[in-house]
Amino acid sequence: MDPAKFSRKLWSARKQLILMLAPLLLLPLLFVAPPKEGKCLYVVLLMAVYWCTEALPLAVTAMLPVCLFPTLGILPSKKVCVQYFLETNFLFLSGLVMASAIEEWGLHRRIALKVLKIVGVKPAWLILGMMITTSFLSMWLSNTATTAMMLPIANAILESLFGNLETLKENCKDKSDPEGDSQAKMHVFPLKKKQMLATEDRPDWTDRSEQNNLEEVRREAQYQMKVWKGFLICIPYAASIGGTATLTGTAPNLILVGQLKSYFPECDLINFGSWFVFAFPLMLLFLILGWIWIAFLYGGLNTRLCISKHDEREATEAKATAVIDEDYKKLGPIKFAEGSIAFFFILFAVLLFTRDPKFVTGWSIFFTKGYVSDAVTGVIIISILFFFPSQRPSLRWWFDSRASNTPYVPLLSWRKAQECVPWNIILLLGGGFAMAKGCEESGLPVWIGKHLQPLAQVPPAVAVILITAFIACFTEFASNTATIIIFLPVIAELAIRVKVNPLYFMIPATTGCSYAFMLPVSTPPNSIAFASGHLMVKDMVKTGFVMNILGILCVSLAMNTWGLHMFNLHIYPDWARPLNASSATVATYTIATTNMTG
């Protein structure tokens, strides 16, 4: 058979081949690692292969722990199945339902137009504006809820700029059909920046576009498609980055504080203020570098960013700005339903922030300790949406016999919620939690921790990079909360053994836990963005790989500059005595500054 034809056959059957060959190629893991740890590692890597290649639908791959963990003797099914709808899933669900209510009444359109009016329509500035907004919100709210709130706004902005996504995808194709040529030209971006929200009865400003040839149309559509992907992918990344800036921004930060109190009761260096002073500059640095990378990769960062050029795109952007101003005026005053949704959104955010902010007493003290969580708050608010009226209530209606008996319409119906919530992503998140539970029960992290001992032979600054990279890679396939719970004790023990300040290893590991950018399953924000249907796994892998590298380098820089002096990381402290050590003072161990920085 012709090698070219055979290779095409292999490519067409690639998913079936991966399904069959991956389990066989990973079998040696069962013999090179301890029995239970090896079995868990086998399942983890198998799921990673299937997720990366999409050999199976992502949700189906996420259900593999239900099949494999019990049959391989890693975890009983009753412990596996409960992981698929944990408290975190309810918070995830409440954020999505709130987002669907915003979309139902068009509040996201009003916000989108307002953002467009302020930021302008140049892609790079739009991406930066969305990243700053998302990261700020995620400092105080759940990363999941923030992403779920911002994506509808992003979609409205994208549609206002580029029009219908299906038309855009059609224009990206290489057509030789003359009729297709003329039809594609009719929908080209430079002259259609979406007649957003009100496309009818608008003056046609596509005359110049009709004169473009098909190749120009296709190139422009491909450019628009790249910007579209970059705009969507920046939101979950900014949410993950922003959550690291405050102790309450993400669970691993609070877990660090809790484990410090458990293992090192005398350590009082980490509190809300000290963490913010350390982590906020780190977040800003990473956010700016991430913006530059995403804008460069997806076509938004070019000479039009800073240099005013009188080209066709600039003229089109000016017309698009005029269209946006016109559409914003057409929205008119805020309707009762829009105002109600805005109120409940703000209430949703405020209640989540004030429940138990740690640096002040939250309202959760009025309830039994440990009973009320963020999930409870989210479900309470979204439950109200299903019965709160969408029209302004009036007592006059009850006494006016001539008033029409219009049907009662709540802010959100269950049918609308079912249509808008991607239920398959619930399974995707559950698969990540089940995987993390299997790792914890099997002892895989302990086995991996033993292999970290060689880090004692390398300079501490290099060890920081290796630890951060390892944690960032591991959390790509597991819950960041579970990852940090499993590995912080291992890392603390390693620091004690090599006589390094434990914070020097534990802080980078905690921060690196949030730097999971490569897979949809890595974090709930990634899953929500992927659920939009406009991103592919390869898009996240390509973008996230460089984001991971940038994050690791930023953490290393922070730890060896301002973090070094804030927390006295060059000194081995007295509070770092092992719990079973005698009361004798541990000798002070000073790390050479040259090693810390080099």
N, C-alpha and C positions, 0 to 999 in steps of 0.2 A: 504494500500500500504506500502511496505517496506520503512522505513524512509530513508535508504541509497539511494534507487532509487528515492524517492521523492526529496531528497536534490540534486541529480544529475539533475533532471528535473528543479528544481529551478535555479540551476547554469547555465544550458543551456539557460534558458529564462531570465537571469538576466537583460539583456539590455532592454528587453521589459517591465519587471517589474519596472525598474528604470524610464523608460519613463512615465509610468502611475502613479507610486506612488509618485515620487518626487514632482510634482505639487500639489498633494493633501496634502502631509505632510508639505509643506511650506505655506499652506493657512493661518494658524494662524497669520503669519506676517502681513497680511492685516488688522488685527484687533488690534494688540498690538502696532502698530506704526501709526503716522499720515497718512492720506489717501494717499497723493502723495508719501511721503517718503517710506511708507510701500510697495506700489506697486513697486517702483524702487528697494527696497531691495529684494523683492520677485523675480524679474527678475534676479538680480545680483547673488543671491544664486542659483537659478535654473540653470543658465548658468554655474556656478562654479561646480555644481554637474554633469552636463552633460559633461563638459570638463574633470573632474577628472575620471569619469567612462567610458568615450567614448561611452556612450549610443547612441549618434548620432555622425556622422563624425564631426570632429572639425570645419570644415568650415561651416557646416550646423548649428551647435550650434551658431557660430559667427553671423549668419544671423537672429537669434531670435529677436534682438532689432527691426529689420524692421517690424516684426509681432506684437510684444508685446508692445513696447513703444507707438505707435499710438493707438492701441486698448484699452490700459489701461489708456489712457489720460495723459501719462507722457511727450511725445514729439511728435510733428507732423512729418509725414513721410519725408517731405522735409528737415527737420533738421537732421533726422536720416541718410538718404541715403547718404548725402554729406560726412559723416564721413568715408565712405568706400574707398575714394581715396583722402586723404588729401596730403599736401605737403610732409609729412613724408613718405607716401607710395611711392612717386616718388623717394625720396632718397634711400629708400629700394630697389626699382626696379633697379635703376641705379647701385647700388652695386652688385646686382645679375647678371646683364648683363655684367658688367666688369669682374666678376668672371667667367662667361661662356666663355668670350673671352680668358681669361688666360688658361682655360681648353682646349679650342678648339685647341690652338697652342702648348700645352704642356709646357708652361712656368712654371706651377705649378710643373711639374715633375722635371725640372731642379732645382727649388728652394727646392723641397722635398729632392732630393738626396744630395744637398749641406748641408741642415740642418742635414740629417742623418750622413753625413761625419763628421760634426763638433761635434754633440751631442753624437753620438753613438746610439746603438740599444737597450739599456736597457730601458724598458718601463717607469720607474719612471723619468729618465732623459729626455726622450722624452716629457713626459707630462709637466715637469717643463719648458723645453725650449719653448714649444708652448705657455704656459701660460705667460711667461715673454715677448715673442715677441708680443703676442696679446694685453696684457695689455699696453705695451709701445705705440703701434700704436693707441690704443683707447684713450690714453691721448690727442692725437692731432686730430684724425679723429673721424667720427661718429662710435659709437659702432656697428651699423648695417653694415656699409660699411666694417669695420675691420673684422667682423665675416664672411661676405660674401667672403672676400678675403682669409682668412686663411683656411676655410673649404676645398677647393679643394686641398690645400697643405697637410692638414691632411689626406684626403682620399688617396692621392698618397703614403704618408708614410705608412699608414695602409696596403695598398695593397702590398707595397714592403715587409712588414714584414709578413703578414698573408695570402697573396694570395687572391683568389676569395671569396667574402663574402658568396655567396650561398653555396659553398663547405664547408666553415667553419660552417655554420648553419647546414648543413647536418651531419657533423662530430659530432656535439653536441648531436645529437639524439642517443638514446639507441637502437642499432640495434642487432638483433639476427640472421640476415641473413648472412650466411658465405660469400656470394658474396659481400654483402654490407660491411662486415668487411674488406675484402682485398682492396676494392675500397677506403674505408675511410682511410686506412693506407697509401694509395698512396698519399693522400693530406694532411698529418699531418704537422702541423706548424714547429716542430723542424727541419724538413729537407726541408721545402719549403719556406721560408721567402719571398715570391713572387719572382719569376723570373721576377720581375717588368717590365715594359716597354719593356723588350726584353726577352721573355720567350723561344724563339725557339733556337734550336741548342746550348743548354747549357748543360754542363756535369751534369749528374744526380747524386745528392748527397743525395739521399733518401734511400740508402741501409739499414742503421741502422733502419730507421723508419719502414721499411717493416717487421721488426722482433718484433715490439711492438704489444702487444695484444690490442683488441678493447677497453677495459676499459681505458687503458693509452691514446689511441687516443682520446677518448671522453673527458677525464679529461683535456687533453692539449687543445683541441678545446674550451672547456668551459672557460678555463683560457684566451685563446686568445680573445674570444668573450667579456669577461669582460674588458680586456684592450682596446679593440676596442671601447666599449661604453665610457669608462673613457676618452679616448683620444678625442672623439668627444664632450663630455659634458664639458670638461675643457675650450674649446675655448669661448663659449658664456659667461660662468661665468667670465673668465679672462677679457673679453671685458667690462662687466658691472662693474667689480672692477676697472679696469684701468681708465674708464671714470670719476671716482670720483676724480682723482688726480689733475685735472686742471679745472679752471672755464669753459673753452671751451670744456671740454671733454664730457659733457652731459648737456642737456637743464635744468634740475632742478637746477644745480649750478648757471647758469646765471639768472634763475628766482628768486633765493634767493637774488642775488645782486639787481635785479630790484625792488623786493618788499621791501627790506631794504631801498632803496632810496625813495620809495613811502611812507612807513609808518614811517620811521625814517630817515629823510633827513640829520640829523646831524651825522649819523653813517658813518664813513669812514674806518672802521677796515678791511673790506673785499675787497681785490683787488687780482689781479692775483698772485702776489708774496706771500702775506700772506696766501692765500688759498693753494698755492702749498706747502709752508713750513709746514702747518698743515696736509694737506690731503695726501701728498706723503708718509710719514712714515706710515700712516694708511693703505694706499693701499698696501705697501710692506708687512706689518704685516699680513693683511688679505690674500694676495696672497700666502704667505708661508703656513699659516694654511690651506687654501683651497687646496693647492697642496698636503699637507700631507694627508688630508681627502680623496681626490679623488684617490690618488695613493694607499692608504690603502684599500679603498672600492672596487676598481676595479683591485686589484691584482698586481699592479705595484711596490708596496713598500714591499720588502721582503729582505732576507739576500743577494740576489744578487746585491742589491743596493750599498752596501759598502764593502762586503766581496767577494773576488775572490775565486770562487769554480770551480773546474774542473769537472763540471757535463755536462750532455748532452746538456742542454740549452746553456751553455756558449760556448761549442764547436760549436753549431749551430750558435750562434750570431757572432762568429769569421768568420765563413764561409759566413754569411749574409753580414758582413762588406766588405769582399772581393768581393762579388757579387755587392754590391752597388758601390764600387770603379770602377769595370769593367763597370757597366751600365753608370756611369757618364762619363767615357771616351768615350763610344759609342755615347753619345749625340753630340759630336763634338762641333765646335764653334757655337755661338749663331746665329740663322738664322734671316733674315730681319724681318719676322713676329714676332718672339719672342722679338727682340729688340724694335719693334714698340709698342707691347703690354706693355712691361716694361716701355717704355717712357710715354705712356698714363696713366699707373697706377701711376707713380711718379707724373705726371702732375695733375692727379686727386687728389692725396693726398695733393700736395703743394697748389693747388688752394682752396681746402676746408680749409686748415689751414690758408691761408693768406687772405681769403675773409674778415673776420672781427674778428681778433684774440683778440680784446679788449685791450690788453696791448700795441699794436702798431696800427697805422692806416692801415687798410686793403685796398685792391683794390676795394672794394665795394663802396668807396666814389666817384668813377668816374661815378656811376649810381645814379638814384633817390633813396633817402633813403627809405629802407624797401621794395624795389622792387626785389632785387636779393638775393636769398637764397641759401643754400646748395643744394636744389633740382635742382635749375637752373644750378648750376655748374655741378652736376652729369649728368643731361640729355644732356648738351652740349657736354661733353666728350664722353659719350656712343654713341651719334648721329654720331660723327666723325668715330667711329669704323665701321659703316655700309657702309662707302664709301672709307675709307682709304685703299690703295692697300696692299695686302699681299706679293706681290713681289716687288723687288726694281725697281722703274721706271727708264727707260732708253730712252734718246732722240735718241740713235742710232736705236732703233726699228722702229721709224717713217720713217727712210730713208733707211732701209734695206729691199728690196723687197723679199729677201729669208727668212726673219725671220718668224717663225710660228705665226699665229694669234690665240694665246691662249686666252681663255675667261678671262675676267676681274674677279678677285676674291677678294672681300673686306675682311677685317680682321674678320668680323662677319656677318653672314646672319640672317635674321629675323626668318627663320625656326629653326636655331640652338638656337636662343634666346628663342623661344617658347618651345623648348624641354627642355631647362635647367632651365627656371624660374618656380618655383612652384607657379602657379597662385592661388591655393587654400590658400596659406599663406597670400596673399594680403587680402582675405576675413577675415582671422583669425585676422590680425592686425586691419582691419576696424571694426570688432566686438568689439575689445577692446576700440577703440576710440569712437564708438557709445555708449558703456556702460558708459564710463567716461562722455560723454556729457549728457546722461540721468541722471546720478547722480548729475551733476552740476545743471541742470535745475529743478530737482525735489526738491532740497533742502536737499537731504539725508545727505551730509556732515555737513550741519549746525545742523541738528537734532543729528547727531553723536557727533558733537563738544560739544553740551550741556551736553552730558554724560561724557565728559572729566573733568568736574569740580571737581569730587572727587580726581583728581590728586593733588589738592591743599593740601590735607591732608597727602600726602606721602612725604618723603624726595626728594629733587630735583634730586639726583642721580638715585633714583628708577624711578622717573617720566621720566627721559631720556630713560631708558630701555623700559618703557611701551610705550612711544611715538614712539620710533624707531621700536619696535615690531609691533605696530598697523599700522604704515605707510607701513612697509615692507609687512605685510599681505594684506593690502588694495590694494597695487600696484601690487599684484599677479594677480588681475582680471581687472586692469585698466591701462591706459597709465600713466607712471611715471610723465610725464609733466603735465597732467591733475590733477593727484593726488596732486602734490605739489602746483599747482595753487589754488586748492580748500582748502587745509588744512593749508598752511602757515599762512593765516590771522587768522584762528581759533587758531593756536598754538601761534601766536604773542599776540593775545588778552588774551589767558590763562596765558602767562608769565607776562603780565602787571598786571593782576588781582592778581596773587600770589607774585608779586614783585620779580621776578627772571629775571636775565639778559636774554633778548629775544634770544640772540645768543645761549644761553645754551640749549634752546629747538629747535630753528630753524635749526641749523647746523645738529644735529642728524637726524631730520626729512628729511632734504634735502639729506643727505647721504643715509639714509635708503630707500629712494625712488628708489635707484639704486640696492638695494639688493632684487631683485625679481628673485628667482631661481627655484621655484617649478613647474611652469606650462609652456607649450609652448607659451601660449598667454601672459605671463607676460611681456616679452620684445621682440622686434624684433630679437635680437641675439638668444634668446631661440627658436623662431619660425624658424629661418633659420637652426639651428642645427637639430631641430625636422623634418624639411622638408627633411633631408637626408634619412629618412625612416629607420634608424638603431636604433633609440631610441624609447622607449615607455614612456607614461606619468608616469607610476609608477617609471621608472628609474629617471626621473627628480624630482618627489616628494620625493623619498627616499634620493637622494643626496642633493637636494635643501633645505630640512628641516634643516639638520645639518648646511649647508652653511648659512642659515638665522640666526641660533643661533650664529654661529661664528662671523658673521658680526655685530650683535647687541652687543655682548660682546666686540668686537674690538672698536666699536664706543664709547661705554661707557668708555673704558679704555683711549682712546684718549682724550675725553672731560674732564676727571677728572685728567689728568696728564699734558701733554704739552699744550693742548688746553686751560686748565684752566688759565695758566700763559700767554699764547700768547694774549688772548682776554680779560683778566681780568674778567673772568666769575664769580668770587666770589663777584663782586661789581655790584649793581644795578645802571646803568649809567644814567647820566642826559639826554642823547639823547633818552632814552627810554620813555620819557613822551608821553602819548596819544596825538593824533593830536588835540583833542578838549580841552586839558588841558590848564590852564592859564600859563602865562610865569614864574610863580613862580617856583623856583627850587624844583624838587622832592627830597624828603629826600633820602639819600643814604641808601641802604639796603644791608647789608652784609650777605651772606649765610655762615653758619658755615662750616668750612673746613671739619669737621668731617662728616657732612651730605653730602658734595659734593663727598667724597670718599667712603662713606659707605652706 
